[in-house]
Amino acid sequence: MTTRRDVLVGGVAAAIAGSHAGQARAQDYPAKPVRILVSTAPGGMADTLGRLLASHLTQALGQQFYVENRGGAGNIIGIELVAKSPPDGYTFLLCAGTITINHIIYRKLPYDVLRDLTPITQLVSLPNVLVVNPAQPFKTLAEFIAAAKANPGKINFASAGVGSNLHLSMELLKGMAGIDVGHVPYKGVGPAMSDLLGGHIASMVSNVASAKPHIDSGKLRALAVTSRTRAPALPDVPSMDEAGIKGYEVLNWFGMFAPAGTPAPIITRIHAEAKALLQTPDMKKRLAGEGAEPINSTPSDFTAFVKSEMQQWSEVGRVAKIQPE
């Protein structure tokens, strides 16, 4: 006859055995090559971070870590692949903050960020910058806003596409400043920047790395950065908050995720190694050259950040009347 005590003892024994098995797996990890799936095409910040991280992890853990690029569909292809991968510590995702925006652009996603993925760490962040063609008359953010209010809908801005971080950065400014500027979406930063430089577009919110060479050469005029304080890469450019849009803050960021259910000891180890890489002087110098800053957030802090980002962009999408496709 099985008693309640037998059931309890058996349950405890099973739990201990499972715990020991998990510890053994973590101690033996990794036993085979590990994939870091970057949800963009080769090139760019995400790809660079992925390859630097893969090299560091290979040396630190004694097993090959490699990058696999799966770009397309607003990062959805790569994100879905990781969300549906086995949670065994042999597949990770490195992606941009687009992961917290897609839910307002697409009516139905093949994954749920908070259900299907485990946030590991926000690796880096970098601000955007509002730039205008120097032929435009406005030289400050206040003048840009005044001109937009005096001429609703007549000033235009370029973006890297509907729902991109650069597009929504301007939509947030429109809502907070109470202005109406016309959106001209492009397929990527490059084509948008080309038309801005050519004078076909009046303004654009760009990432700092893409805009800085043109700002330094005088081909673009910077009005404000989107971080709460001034960006080290553009020390002479005020922040939106400093220039009068109090509380405004938008950052481009890149982070690392694992499939939900990945063992906690593996998450802890990967986070520790990512932090070690980002704290090296060479990495800090390299990121500074791109206008980026290492973050090193804990898994719990990164989870809270992802939730807050999703809430913020949901509200921006509502105010901007963005209809999911």
C-alpha positions in Angstrom: 0.0 0.0 0.0 1.4 3.4 -1.0 1.1 6.0 1.7 1.1 9.8 1.5 4.6 9.7 3.0 5.9 7.4 0.3 4.5 9.8 -2.4 6.2 12.8 -0.7 9.5 11.0 -0.3 9.4 9.8 -3.9 8.7 13.3 -5.0 11.5 14.8 -3.1 13.9 12.1 -4.4 12.8 12.8 -7.9 13.3 16.5 -7.5 16.8 15.9 -6.0 17.7 13.6 -8.9 16.5 16.1 -11.4 18.5 18.8 -9.7 21.6 16.7 -9.8 21.0 15.9 -13.4 20.7 19.6 -14.2 23.9 20.4 -12.3 25.7 17.6 -14.2 24.4 19.0 -17.5 25.6 22.5 -16.6 29.0 21.2 -15.5 29.4 19.3 -18.8 28.2 22.2 -20.9 28.8 22.8 -23.7 29.4 19.3 -25.2 28.9 20.4 -28.8 29.0 23.5 -31.0 26.6 26.3 -30.0 24.7 28.5 -32.4 24.2 32.2 -31.9 21.4 33.1 -34.3 21.6 36.8 -35.4 18.2 37.9 -36.7 19.7 40.3 -39.3 21.8 39.9 -42.5 25.6 39.9 -42.2 27.0 43.3 -41.4 25.8 45.9 -38.9 25.9 46.1 -35.1 24.0 42.9 -34.3 26.2 40.8 -36.6 29.4 42.4 -35.2 28.3 41.8 -31.6 27.4 38.2 -32.4 30.8 37.4 -33.9 32.7 39.1 -31.1 30.6 37.2 -28.5 31.0 33.9 -30.3 34.8 34.3 -30.4 34.9 35.2 -26.7 32.6 32.3 -25.7 34.6 29.8 -27.8 37.8 30.7 -25.9 36.1 30.9 -22.5 34.1 27.7 -22.7 36.4 25.5 -24.8 33.7 24.7 -27.4 32.8 26.3 -30.7 30.2 29.1 -30.7 29.3 30.2 -34.2 27.0 32.9 -35.7 24.2 32.0 -38.1 22.4 35.0 -39.8 18.7 34.7 -40.4 17.5 38.1 -41.4 14.2 39.1 -42.9 10.6 40.0 -42.1 11.5 42.5 -39.4 13.7 40.0 -37.5 10.7 37.6 -37.2 12.3 34.7 -39.1 15.3 34.5 -36.7 13.3 35.2 -33.6 10.8 32.4 -34.4 13.6 29.9 -35.1 15.0 30.5 -31.6 11.6 30.6 -29.9 10.9 27.1 -31.3 14.3 25.6 -30.7 15.0 23.1 -27.9 15.8 24.8 -24.6 19.1 23.0 -24.2 21.6 25.8 -24.3 22.7 25.1 -27.9 20.8 27.9 -29.6 20.7 31.6 -28.6 19.3 34.7 -30.2 21.0 38.1 -30.6 18.7 40.7 -31.9 17.8 44.4 -31.9 15.1 46.2 -30.0 12.8 45.5 -33.0 11.7 42.5 -31.0 9.7 44.8 -28.7 8.1 46.6 -31.6 6.9 43.9 -33.9 3.7 43.2 -32.0 2.3 46.6 -33.0 3.3 46.2 -36.7 2.1 42.6 -37.3 -1.4 41.4 -36.3 -0.2 37.8 -35.7 3.3 36.8 -34.7 4.4 33.1 -34.7 5.8 33.5 -31.2 5.2 35.3 -27.9 8.3 37.2 -26.7 7.6 36.9 -23.0 6.3 33.3 -23.2 8.7 31.7 -25.6 12.0 33.4 -24.9 14.2 34.0 -21.8 16.0 37.3 -21.8 19.6 37.0 -20.8 21.1 40.4 -21.1 20.9 43.8 -22.8 24.3 44.0 -24.4 24.6 47.5 -25.6 22.5 50.6 -26.3 23.0 53.6 -28.6 20.9 56.7 -29.1 19.4 58.0 -32.3 19.8 61.5 -33.5 17.4 63.9 -35.3 19.2 65.3 -38.3 18.2 67.7 -41.1 19.6 68.6 -44.4 21.6 71.8 -43.8 19.6 73.6 -46.6 16.6 73.5 -44.2 16.2 76.8 -42.2 15.8 75.3 -38.7 19.0 75.1 -36.7 17.6 73.9 -33.3 14.9 71.5 -32.2 12.8 74.4 -31.0 12.9 75.9 -34.5 12.1 72.6 -36.1 9.0 72.2 -33.9 7.9 75.8 -34.5 8.2 75.3 -38.3 6.2 72.0 -38.1 3.4 73.7 -36.1 3.3 76.6 -38.5 3.2 74.2 -41.5 1.4 71.0 -40.5 2.1 68.1 -42.8 4.5 70.1 -45.0 7.8 69.0 -43.4 8.7 65.4 -44.1 10.9 62.8 -42.5 12.5 59.6 -43.8 12.7 56.3 -41.9 14.2 52.9 -42.4 10.7 51.5 -42.8 7.3 51.5 -41.1 7.6 50.3 -37.5 11.4 50.6 -37.3 12.9 52.1 -34.2 13.8 55.2 -36.3 10.2 55.6 -37.5 8.8 55.3 -34.0 11.4 57.7 -32.5 9.9 60.4 -34.7 6.3 59.3 -33.9 7.1 59.7 -30.2 8.4 63.2 -30.8 5.3 64.0 -32.9 3.1 63.0 -30.0 5.1 64.7 -27.3 5.6 67.9 -29.2 2.2 68.0 -30.8 3.4 68.3 -34.4 2.5 66.9 -37.7 5.3 65.9 -40.1 4.9 63.6 -43.0 6.4 60.1 -43.0 8.3 58.8 -46.0 9.4 55.1 -45.4 12.3 53.6 -47.1 13.7 50.0 -47.2 16.6 50.5 -44.9 18.8 53.3 -43.5 21.0 53.6 -46.5 18.4 54.7 -49.1 16.8 57.0 -46.6 20.1 58.6 -45.7 20.9 59.0 -49.4 17.8 61.0 -50.1 18.3 63.1 -47.0 21.8 64.0 -48.1 20.5 64.7 -51.6 18.0 67.2 -50.2 15.0 65.2 -51.3 13.9 64.8 -47.6 13.9 67.4 -44.9 14.7 65.4 -41.8 15.3 62.0 -40.4 15.9 60.2 -37.1 19.0 58.1 -37.7 21.2 55.9 -35.5 24.3 57.8 -34.4 26.7 55.5 -36.1 25.2 56.1 -39.5 24.8 59.9 -39.1 28.0 60.9 -37.3 30.3 61.0 -40.3 27.9 63.2 -42.2 27.4 65.4 -39.1 31.1 65.8 -38.7 31.6 66.7 -42.4 28.8 69.3 -42.3 26.6 67.4 -44.7 23.9 67.0 -42.0 22.8 69.2 -39.1 22.1 67.5 -35.8 19.3 68.9 -33.8 19.0 66.5 -30.8 19.9 63.0 -29.7 17.2 60.7 -28.3 19.1 59.6 -25.1 18.0 61.3 -21.9 21.5 63.0 -21.7 24.0 64.0 -24.3 25.7 61.2 -26.2 29.5 60.9 -25.8 29.8 60.4 -29.6 28.1 63.8 -30.2 28.9 65.9 -27.1 27.9 69.2 -28.7 24.4 68.0 -29.6 21.6 68.5 -26.9 19.3 65.7 -25.9 15.6 65.9 -26.7 14.9 66.3 -23.0 17.5 69.1 -22.7 16.1 70.8 -25.8 12.6 71.0 -24.3 10.9 67.6 -24.8 10.9 66.6 -21.2 11.0 62.9 -20.5 11.8 61.9 -24.1 14.1 58.9 -24.4 14.5 56.3 -27.1 17.5 54.0 -27.4 18.5 51.5 -30.0 19.6 48.4 -28.3 20.8 44.8 -28.8 20.2 41.9 -26.5 20.6 38.2 -26.1 17.8 35.7 -25.5 17.4 31.9 -25.1 14.5 29.6 -25.7 12.2 29.6 -22.7 13.1 26.7 -20.3 16.8 26.9 -20.9 18.5 25.7 -17.7 19.2 28.6 -15.3 22.9 27.6 -14.8 23.5 27.9 -18.5 21.8 31.3 -18.6 23.9 32.4 -15.7 27.1 31.3 -17.4 26.4 32.9 -20.7 25.4 36.2 -19.0 28.6 36.2 -17.0 30.8 35.7 -20.1 28.9 38.4 -22.1 29.5 40.7 -19.2 33.2 39.8 -19.1 33.5 40.6 -22.8 31.7 44.0 -22.6 33.9 45.1 -19.7 37.2 44.7 -21.6 38.9 48.0 -22.5 39.2 47.0 -26.2 35.4 46.3 -26.4 34.5 49.5 -24.6 36.7 51.5 -27.0 35.2 49.7 -30.0 31.7 50.4 -28.9 32.4 54.0 -28.1 33.6 54.4 -31.7 30.2 53.3 -32.8 28.4 55.6 -30.4 27.3 52.7 -28.3 27.5 51.9 -24.6 27.8 48.5 -22.9 24.9 47.8 -20.6 25.5 44.3 -18.9 22.0 44.1 -17.5 21.0 41.0 -15.4 18.4 38.6 -16.8 15.8 39.9 -14.4 16.5 43.5 -15.2 16.5 42.8 -18.9 13.2 41.0 -18.6 11.7 44.1 -16.9 13.2 46.3 -19.6 11.7 44.2 -22.4 8.3 44.5 -20.8 8.6 48.3 -20.4 9.7 48.7 -24.0 6.7 46.6 -25.3 4.4 48.8 -23.3 5.9 52.1 -24.5 5.8 51.1 -28.1 2.2 49.8 -27.8 1.2 53.3 -26.6 3.2 55.0 -29.4 1.5 52.8 -31.9 -1.9 53.6 -30.6 -1.3 57.4 -30.6 0.3 57.2 -34.1 -2.7 55.0 -35.3 -0.4 52.4 -36.7 -2.6 49.5 -38.0 -1.0 46.0 -37.7 -0.7 44.2 -41.0 
